[in-house]
């Protein structure tokens, strides 16, 4: 089970990324993103059946990884 999960009631498409979109931003495979979510490195946002990531969190995580 994913460690940090938030359920959304509505979604602004400019604020959230799908797993696939986040993988493109971070330059990793989608399975790596799923592992980050599972480990709690990134926060999981659920909307209906979608798994989403906060775009600001992904971009901030990207900047931290570059060091």
N, C-alpha and C positions, 0 to 999 in steps of 0.2 A: 504494500500500500504506500502511496505517495505521502511524504511527510508534511508538506505544506500545501494544503488544498483550500481554495476559496471558491464558493459557488456564486455565480453571477446571475442577476435577474434580467439584465439587459447588457448589450455589448456595443461599444462604439468601435467600429472596425479599424479606426486609426490608432486605437490605444492597445490593441492586442494582436498577437501573431499566432499563427498555427504552429504546430511542431515543425512542419516542413519549412515554413518561412523563417522560423528561428534558426533552424539548421543552416539555412543559406546565409543568414546574417553572421552567424558565428563560424561558418566555414567548417562545420562538422556534419556527420551523418545524423539522420533523424533518430536513430537508436541511441546515439550519444546524448541527444536532448532528453529522450525518455529516461535515460540513466540519471542525468542531472536532476530531473524532476523527482524520480524515485528516491534519490539520496537527499533531497531537500536543498540542493544547491540553487535551484530556481523554484519559484512558487508556481504551483499548478492552479489554473483558473478553469473551472468547469462551467460551461454554458450548454444546457441540454446534453447532447452526447459529444460535444466538442471539447477537446483539451486545448487550452489557450495559454499563452504566456504574455505578461505585461511587456510591451515594447520597450518602455523605459528601463525596466529591470534587465532585459536582454542586452540592450545597448550598454548599460552600465557594467554588466558582467563582462561584456566583450572588452571594454576599456580596461577593466581590472586585470583581465587575462593577458593583455598586451604588456602590462606592467609599466 
